[in-house]
Amino acid sequence: MFTASNLEPDDFYYNKEGFKVFTEKYHLKRGHCCKSGCKHCPFGYNKKTGRVEGKKD
């Protein structure tokens, strides 16, 4: 199970507003889609349709 204490430096970055943004690497390590519409979702979740539509290119 992944927790905040398990994060590695390349699992996230801070955007210009100061929010933590998880990378594709982190999402792949976690192993499943949280269906939150994450910026770097490798699972292809589309927040507008609420469906996983395949990996983003």
C-alpha positions in Angstrom: 0.0 0.0 0.0 1.3 3.5 -0.9 1.3 6.2 1.7 2.8 9.7 1.8 5.8 8.2 3.5 6.4 5.9 0.6 6.8 8.7 -2.0 10.0 9.0 -3.9 11.2 12.4 -5.4 10.1 11.5 -8.9 6.6 10.3 -7.9 5.4 13.9 -7.8 6.2 17.6 -8.4 4.7 20.9 -7.2 2.9 23.0 -9.8 3.1 26.8 -9.8 0.1 27.0 -7.5 1.9 24.8 -4.9 -0.2 21.7 -5.4 1.4 18.3 -5.4 0.9 16.6 -8.8 1.5 12.9 -9.1 3.5 11.6 -12.0 2.7 8.7 -14.3 5.4 6.7 -12.6 3.5 7.1 -9.2 0.2 6.0 -10.7 1.7 2.9 -12.3 3.4 2.0 -9.0 0.0 2.4 -7.3 -1.5 0.0 -9.9 -5.0 1.3 -10.3 -7.0 4.3 -11.4 -8.6 6.4 -8.7 -11.0 8.0 -11.2 -10.2 11.5 -10.1 -9.1 12.8 -13.5 -5.5 13.0 -12.6 -3.3 15.0 -15.0 -0.8 12.1 -15.6 -3.2 9.2 -15.5 -1.7 6.3 -17.4 -5.0 4.4 -17.4 -6.9 6.7 -19.7 -9.7 7.7 -17.3 -11.9 10.4 -18.9 -13.5 12.6 -16.1 -16.0 14.0 -18.5 -17.5 10.6 -19.5 -16.6 8.8 -16.2 -15.0 5.9 -18.2 -11.6 4.4 -18.7 -11.0 4.8 -22.4 -7.6 3.4 -22.8 -4.1 4.7 -22.2 -3.4 8.3 -23.0 -0.8 8.9 -25.7 
